[in-house]
Amino acid sequence: MSAVTEGVVEIVSVSKNFGPTIAIDDISLTIPDGSYCCLIGPSGCGKTTILRMIAGHEETTEGHVLIGGRAVEGLEPSERGTAMMFQSYALFPHLSVADNVSFSLKMKRVGKDERRRRAMEILTRVQMDHLADRVPQQLSGGQQQRVALARALITDPKVLLLDEPLSALDEFLRLQMREELRRLQADIGITFIHVTHTQPEALALADLIVVMDEGRIDQAGTAREIFDAPTTSYVAEFMGGWNVFRGEVREVKNGTADVLTEAGETISMTGTSVAAGEHIDFSIRRDRIGVARSNGAGAAVVNGVTGVVHGIEYQGTWVKVTMAREGDAGLLVANVQEADFFGDPVAVGDPVKANWTEKDIHILSR
């Protein structure tokens, strides 16, 4: 088989049931060879179940998993060309770093000298060769993770499976290891499939992001496609960069549609194919919204909403301003540039209005 395709993973009409519970509901997905794929979604959405079915730790109820064009149902994990890096790292506490890394080779009866040579080679790649003779309890969390990664890579897998590998690390180490994972994947060139619940992690790492909800794939695409062009209200809200509105098209005239939101706000939009009477979902990115003081007179403005400041969070280069919309219409979030905010800062409880341009309105499919 060509080396170009041996790391491609195909999930074809796969379902997985645990008794009466449907964990995976008829999904299909192709993960290209040599790509970095992140499966993301809330707890219980099925992302780890997919990982375990690829690894061979769970079998499909229906459908097929193919790796390199070969169906792998019934094959042992060791026969699939995959390696799994677990969230807990699962290192043997009584073995040295080198012996932990080379343990799978020992099980295959590889000679001691060869095991040591290959362990040191892979430890050098993850910058842990100088700690080869320590035991896990003498290592930091980030160092233990590197050992677990080396142990997975020593088997020369075509696909590396990572189950929330950064969740146990503090923020500084998480960012550092995020860069290391991406660098290592690009260097080695194999397929990485990484389960996470952290949106910035997926956006920073992935060539392909797969957003899941309740056992289904809601959207799959590049990081830019997922963040900049969500197809559904779920993806827009889950990825965190958008405010979602729901409303009814009241009138379409000269290419401009006037939409009345569920809260009674009037939003105008152009260049859309909506029709009068249609119920639509649409969204506006947080960083495309301006916030200004309001006299609190009440009437909502076209292409904007009014309310009071509900919360303020300073984020360094920008300030997150959360606004409680009038009439108990829910919250709206704007990410305001630091200079703009501090030019005329507002405080919690201040009446404000939020505005955007028509071109910043993004129609959602549902």
C-alpha positions as CSV (number, residue, x, y, z in Angstrom):
1,M,0.0,0.0,0.0
2,S,1.2,3.5,-0.8
3,A,2.8,5.3,2.1
4,V,0.8,8.3,1.0
5,T,-2.5,6.8,2.1
6,E,-1.6,4.4,5.0
7,G,-2.6,6.9,7.7
8,V,-6.0,7.9,6.3
9,V,-8.8,7.0,8.7
10,E,-12.3,6.5,7.3
11,I,-15.4,6.2,9.5
12,V,-18.2,4.8,7.3
13,S,-21.9,4.9,8.6
14,V,-20.7,4.1,12.1
15,S,-23.1,3.7,15.0
16,K,-22.3,2.6,18.6
17,N,-24.9,1.6,21.2
18,F,-24.4,0.8,24.8
19,G,-27.5,-1.1,25.6
20,P,-30.4,1.3,24.9
21,T,-28.1,4.3,24.8
22,I,-27.0,5.6,21.3
23,A,-23.5,6.9,21.8
24,I,-22.7,7.4,18.1
25,D,-25.5,7.9,15.6
26,D,-24.7,6.9,12.0
27,I,-21.6,9.2,11.3
28,S,-19.2,9.2,8.4
29,L,-15.9,11.0,8.4
30,T,-12.6,10.9,6.5
31,I,-9.4,12.0,8.2
32,P,-6.7,12.5,5.7
33,D,-3.3,10.9,6.0
34,G,-0.7,13.0,7.8
35,S,-3.3,15.5,9.1
36,Y,-3.9,16.8,12.7
37,C,-7.6,16.2,13.5
38,C,-9.3,17.4,16.7
39,L,-12.6,15.9,17.8
40,I,-14.3,18.5,20.0
41,G,-17.6,18.7,21.9
42,P,-19.2,18.6,25.4
43,S,-18.9,15.7,27.7
44,G,-20.9,12.7,26.5
45,C,-21.0,13.8,22.8
46,G,-19.2,10.6,21.7
47,K,-15.8,11.9,20.8
48,T,-13.9,9.5,23.0
49,T,-16.0,6.6,21.8
50,I,-14.9,7.4,18.3
51,L,-11.3,7.4,19.4
52,R,-11.7,4.0,21.2
53,M,-13.4,2.5,18.1
54,I,-10.4,3.6,15.9
55,A,-8.0,2.1,18.5
56,G,-9.9,-1.2,18.8
57,H,-10.9,-0.7,22.5
58,E,-14.5,-0.6,21.4
59,E,-16.2,-2.3,18.4
60,T,-18.8,-0.6,16.2
61,T,-22.4,-1.6,16.5
62,E,-22.9,-0.8,12.8
63,G,-20.7,0.5,10.1
64,H,-17.0,0.3,9.4
65,V,-13.7,1.8,10.5
66,L,-10.9,1.7,7.8
67,I,-7.2,2.6,8.4
68,G,-5.1,2.9,5.3
69,G,-8.0,1.6,3.2
70,R,-8.2,-1.6,5.3
71,A,-11.3,-2.5,7.5
72,V,-10.0,-3.0,11.0
73,E,-13.1,-4.6,12.7
74,G,-12.0,-7.6,14.7
75,L,-8.3,-6.7,14.7
76,E,-6.5,-6.3,18.0
77,P,-5.3,-2.7,18.8
78,S,-1.7,-3.8,18.2
79,E,-2.6,-4.9,14.6
80,R,-4.2,-1.6,13.5
81,G,-1.1,0.6,13.1
82,T,-2.4,2.9,15.8
83,A,-1.0,4.0,19.2
84,M,-3.0,5.5,22.1
85,M,-1.9,8.2,24.5
86,F,-4.2,8.2,27.5
87,Q,-5.3,11.2,29.5
88,S,-3.8,9.7,32.7
89,Y,-0.5,8.8,30.9
90,A,-0.6,5.4,32.6
91,L,3.2,5.2,33.2
92,F,4.6,2.3,35.2
93,P,5.8,3.9,38.5
94,H,8.5,1.3,39.2
95,L,10.2,1.5,35.7
96,S,12.6,4.2,34.5
97,V,11.7,6.6,31.7
98,A,13.6,4.5,29.2
99,D,12.0,1.3,30.3
100,N,8.6,2.8,30.2
101,V,9.1,4.0,26.7
102,S,10.5,0.6,25.5
103,F,8.0,-1.6,27.3
104,S,6.1,-2.5,24.2
105,L,9.3,-3.6,22.5
106,K,10.1,-5.8,25.5
107,M,6.7,-7.5,25.0
108,K,7.8,-8.2,21.4
109,R,11.0,-9.7,22.7
110,V,13.2,-7.1,21.2
111,G,16.7,-7.3,22.6
112,K,17.8,-5.1,25.5
113,D,20.4,-3.1,23.6
114,E,18.0,-2.5,20.7
115,R,15.3,-1.4,23.1
116,R,17.6,1.1,24.8
117,R,18.8,2.5,21.5
118,R,15.3,3.0,20.1
119,A,14.0,4.4,23.4
120,M,16.9,7.0,23.5
121,E,16.2,7.9,19.9
122,I,12.6,8.7,20.5
123,L,13.3,10.4,23.9
124,T,15.7,12.7,22.1
125,R,12.9,13.7,19.7
126,V,10.7,14.7,22.7
127,Q,13.7,16.3,24.5
128,M,13.6,13.8,27.4
129,D,16.8,11.8,26.8
130,H,18.6,13.5,29.7
131,L,16.0,12.1,32.1
132,A,16.0,8.5,30.7
133,D,17.0,6.9,34.0
134,R,14.5,8.7,36.3
135,V,11.2,7.2,37.4
136,P,7.9,8.9,36.8
137,Q,7.5,10.3,40.3
138,Q,10.6,12.3,39.8
139,L,9.1,14.1,36.8
140,S,6.8,17.0,36.4
141,G,3.4,16.7,34.7
142,G,4.7,18.0,31.4
143,Q,7.7,15.6,31.5
144,Q,5.4,12.7,32.2
145,Q,3.4,13.6,29.2
146,R,6.5,13.7,27.0
147,V,7.3,10.2,28.2
148,A,3.8,8.9,27.5
149,L,4.1,10.5,24.0
150,A,7.4,8.8,23.4
151,R,6.0,5.5,24.5
152,A,3.2,5.8,22.0
153,L,5.5,6.8,19.2
154,I,8.1,4.1,19.7
155,T,5.8,1.6,18.0
156,D,6.0,3.6,14.8
157,P,2.3,4.0,14.4
158,K,0.5,5.3,11.3
159,V,-2.1,7.0,13.5
160,L,-1.6,8.5,17.0
161,L,-4.7,8.8,19.1
162,L,-4.6,11.3,21.9
163,D,-7.4,11.4,24.6
164,E,-7.4,14.9,26.2
165,P,-3.6,14.9,26.5
166,L,-3.3,18.4,27.8
167,S,-6.1,18.5,30.4
168,A,-4.0,17.7,33.4
169,L,-1.5,20.5,32.8
170,D,-1.4,24.1,34.1
171,E,-2.0,26.9,31.6
172,F,1.6,27.6,30.9
173,L,2.5,24.0,30.3
174,R,-0.6,23.5,28.2
175,L,0.4,26.2,25.8
176,Q,4.0,24.9,25.7
177,M,3.0,21.4,25.0
178,R,0.4,22.5,22.5
179,E,3.2,23.9,20.4
180,E,5.3,20.8,20.9
181,L,2.5,18.5,19.7
182,R,2.0,20.5,16.6
183,R,5.8,20.7,15.9
184,L,6.2,16.9,16.5
185,Q,3.2,16.0,14.3
186,A,4.6,18.1,11.4
187,D,8.1,16.6,11.9
188,I,6.9,13.0,12.1
189,G,4.2,13.4,9.4
190,I,1.7,10.8,10.7
191,T,-2.0,11.3,11.4
192,F,-2.8,12.7,14.9
193,I,-6.4,12.4,16.2
194,H,-6.8,14.4,19.3
195,V,-9.9,14.5,21.6
196,T,-10.4,17.8,23.4
197,H,-13.2,19.9,25.0
198,T,-11.1,23.1,24.8
199,Q,-11.9,25.4,21.8
200,P,-8.7,27.3,21.7
201,E,-6.7,24.1,21.7
202,A,-8.6,22.7,18.7
203,L,-8.3,26.0,16.8
204,A,-4.5,26.2,17.5
205,L,-3.7,22.6,16.6
206,A,-6.0,21.2,14.0
207,D,-6.0,20.9,10.2
208,L,-9.4,19.4,10.6
209,I,-11.8,20.2,13.4
210,V,-14.8,17.9,14.0
211,V,-17.5,19.5,16.2
212,M,-19.8,16.8,17.8
213,D,-23.0,16.9,19.7
214,E,-25.1,14.0,21.0
215,G,-23.3,11.4,18.9
216,R,-23.4,13.2,15.6
217,I,-21.1,15.4,13.7
218,D,-22.5,18.9,13.6
219,Q,-19.7,20.4,11.4
220,A,-16.3,19.4,10.1
221,G,-13.8,21.7,8.5
222,T,-10.6,23.7,8.9
223,A,-10.1,25.9,12.0
224,R,-11.0,29.0,10.0
225,E,-14.1,27.5,8.5
226,I,-15.3,26.3,11.9
227,F,-14.7,29.6,13.6
228,D,-15.4,32.1,10.8
229,A,-18.3,30.3,9.1
230,P,-20.2,28.1,11.5
231,T,-23.1,26.4,9.7
232,T,-25.3,25.9,12.8
233,S,-26.3,27.8,15.9
234,Y,-24.8,25.0,18.0
235,V,-21.4,25.4,16.4
236,A,-21.5,29.2,16.6
237,E,-22.4,29.1,20.3
238,F,-20.1,26.2,21.3
239,M,-17.0,27.6,19.6
240,G,-17.6,30.7,21.6
241,G,-16.9,33.5,19.2
242,W,-20.4,34.3,18.1
243,N,-23.7,35.8,19.4
244,V,-26.7,33.8,18.1
245,F,-30.1,35.4,17.4
246,R,-33.4,33.9,16.3
247,G,-36.2,35.8,14.6
248,E,-38.8,36.1,11.8
249,V,-38.4,37.9,8.5
250,R,-41.1,40.5,8.6
251,E,-40.4,42.2,5.2
252,V,-38.0,41.9,2.2
253,K,-37.8,45.1,0.1
254,N,-35.2,46.1,-2.5
255,G,-32.9,43.3,-1.4
256,T,-33.0,44.2,2.3
257,A,-34.7,42.0,4.9
258,D,-36.0,43.3,8.2
259,V,-35.9,40.6,10.9
260,L,-37.8,40.9,14.2
261,T,-36.0,38.9,16.9
262,E,-37.7,36.8,19.5
263,A,-37.0,39.7,21.9
264,G,-38.6,42.3,19.6
265,E,-35.4,43.8,18.3
266,T,-35.3,44.9,14.6
267,I,-32.3,43.7,12.6
268,S,-31.7,44.7,9.0
269,M,-29.7,42.5,6.6
270,T,-28.9,42.6,2.9
271,G,-27.6,40.1,0.3
272,T,-29.6,37.1,1.7
273,S,-32.1,34.8,0.1
274,V,-34.6,34.8,3.0
275,A,-38.3,35.3,2.4
276,A,-41.0,37.1,4.4
277,G,-42.4,35.0,7.1
278,E,-39.4,32.7,7.3
279,H,-37.9,31.9,10.7
280,I,-34.1,32.2,10.7
281,D,-31.1,31.9,13.0
282,F,-28.2,34.3,12.4
283,S,-25.1,35.3,14.3
284,I,-22.6,38.2,14.8
285,R,-19.0,37.6,15.8
286,R,-18.1,39.1,19.2
287,D,-15.1,41.0,17.8
288,R,-17.3,42.7,15.2
289,I,-19.5,44.4,17.8
290,G,-19.0,47.9,19.0
291,V,-20.3,49.0,22.4
292,A,-21.1,52.6,23.3
293,R,-22.9,54.5,26.0
294,S,-26.7,54.8,25.7
295,N,-29.1,57.3,27.2
296,G,-31.3,54.3,28.1
297,A,-34.3,55.8,26.4
298,G,-35.6,52.3,25.5
299,A,-36.2,51.9,21.8
300,A,-33.8,49.4,20.1
301,V,-31.7,50.6,17.2
302,V,-31.7,49.0,13.8
303,N,-28.7,46.7,13.5
304,G,-28.0,47.0,17.2
305,V,-29.5,46.2,20.6
306,T,-29.6,48.1,23.9
307,G,-29.3,47.0,27.5
308,V,-27.0,47.3,30.5
309,V,-23.5,46.1,31.2
310,H,-23.7,42.8,32.9
311,G,-20.0,42.0,33.2
312,I,-16.5,43.2,32.2
313,E,-13.4,41.0,31.9
314,Y,-10.1,42.5,31.0
315,Q,-8.2,40.1,28.6
316,G,-5.1,42.2,27.9
317,T,-5.4,43.3,24.3
318,W,-9.2,43.3,24.5
319,V,-12.0,43.6,27.0
320,K,-14.9,41.2,27.1
321,V,-18.1,43.2,27.7
322,T,-21.2,41.2,28.5
323,M,-24.5,43.1,28.0
324,A,-27.9,42.1,29.4
325,R,-30.3,42.9,26.6
326,E,-33.5,44.8,27.3
327,G,-36.7,42.8,28.0
328,D,-34.9,39.8,29.5
329,A,-33.7,38.9,26.0
330,G,-30.6,37.3,27.2
331,L,-26.9,38.2,27.1
332,L,-24.8,39.6,24.3
333,V,-21.0,39.5,24.4
334,A,-18.6,41.9,22.7
335,N,-14.9,41.6,22.5
336,V,-13.8,45.3,22.4
337,Q,-10.2,46.3,21.6
338,E,-8.4,47.6,24.7
339,A,-7.8,51.1,23.3
340,D,-11.5,51.5,22.2
341,F,-12.8,50.3,25.6
342,F,-10.5,52.5,27.7
343,G,-11.1,55.5,25.5
344,D,-14.5,55.8,27.2
345,P,-14.8,52.9,29.7
346,V,-18.2,51.6,30.9
347,A,-19.0,49.9,34.2
348,V,-21.4,47.2,35.3
349,G,-24.9,48.6,35.3
350,D,-24.3,51.3,32.7
351,P,-26.9,51.6,29.9
352,V,-25.2,50.7,26.6
353,K,-26.0,50.0,22.9
354,A,-24.2,47.4,20.8
355,N,-23.9,47.9,17.0
356,W,-22.5,46.1,14.0
357,T,-22.6,46.4,10.2
358,E,-24.9,44.4,7.9
359,K,-21.9,42.6,6.3
360,D,-21.1,41.1,9.7
361,I,-24.4,39.2,10.0
362,H,-23.9,35.5,9.3
363,I,-27.0,33.3,8.4
364,L,-27.1,29.9,10.1
365,S,-28.7,26.8,8.7
366,R,-30.5,26.0,12.0
